[in-house]
Amino acid sequence: NISQEDFDKLPRIQRLKGNRWRQEHGLNRM
């Protein structure tokens, strides 16, 4: 699982990939 703070630290490209990752894992919160 990934925390919101760790997610915010990711590069913008990784955040875009992470958005898909979160959808696949049912973590659909911004």
GROMACS elastic network, one bead per residue, 0.5 to 0.9 nm:
[ bonds ]
;  ai    aj funct       b0    kb
    1    25     6  0.87913   500
    2     5     6  0.84169   500
    2     6     6  0.65540   500
    2     7     6  0.66625   500
    2    22     6  0.87310   500
    3     6     6  0.52837   500
    3     7     6  0.61611   500
    3     8     6  0.87003   500
    4     8     6  0.61812   500
    4     9     6  0.87416   500
    4    30     6  0.82939   500
    5     8     6  0.51325   500
    5     9     6  0.64267   500
    6     9     6  0.51134   500
    6    10     6  0.66748   500
    7    10     6  0.54266   500
    7    11     6  0.87942   500
    7    14     6  0.87331   500
    7    15     6  0.67609   500
    7    18     6  0.77146   500
    8    11     6  0.80783   500
    8    12     6  0.87952   500
    8    15     6  0.76360   500
    9    12     6  0.88879   500
    9    15     6  0.87426   500
   10    13     6  0.80372   500
   10    14     6  0.58847   500
   10    15     6  0.59095   500
   10    18     6  0.88098   500
   11    14     6  0.52425   500
   11    15     6  0.61566   500
   11    16     6  0.88108   500
   12    16     6  0.63832   500
   12    17     6  0.88261   500
   13    16     6  0.51299   500
   13    17     6  0.64620   500
   13    18     6  0.84683   500
   14    17     6  0.50180   500
   14    18     6  0.58271   500
   14    19     6  0.85085   500
   15    19     6  0.60891   500
   15    20     6  0.88498   500
   16    19     6  0.51657   500
   16    20     6  0.69963   500
   16    21     6  0.88767   500
   17    20     6  0.53961   500
   17    21     6  0.63416   500
   17    22     6  0.87614   500
   18    22     6  0.59406   500
   18    23     6  0.84397   500
   19    22     6  0.51525   500
   19    23     6  0.62994   500
   19    24     6  0.87624   500
   19    27     6  0.87874   500
   19    28     6  0.80637   500
   19    30     6  0.88670   500
   20    23     6  0.50426   500
   20    24     6  0.62806   500
   20    25     6  0.86898   500
   21    24     6  0.51844   500
   21    25     6  0.63457   500
   21    26     6  0.86266   500
   21    27     6  0.83828   500
   22    25     6  0.50126   500
   22    26     6  0.59057   500
   22    28     6  0.60971   500
   22    29     6  0.83817   500
   23    27     6  0.57704   500
   23    28     6  0.56882   500
   24    27     6  0.77045   500
   24    28     6  0.89793   500
   25    28     6  0.83067   500
   26    29     6  0.89517   500
   27    30     6  0.88189   500
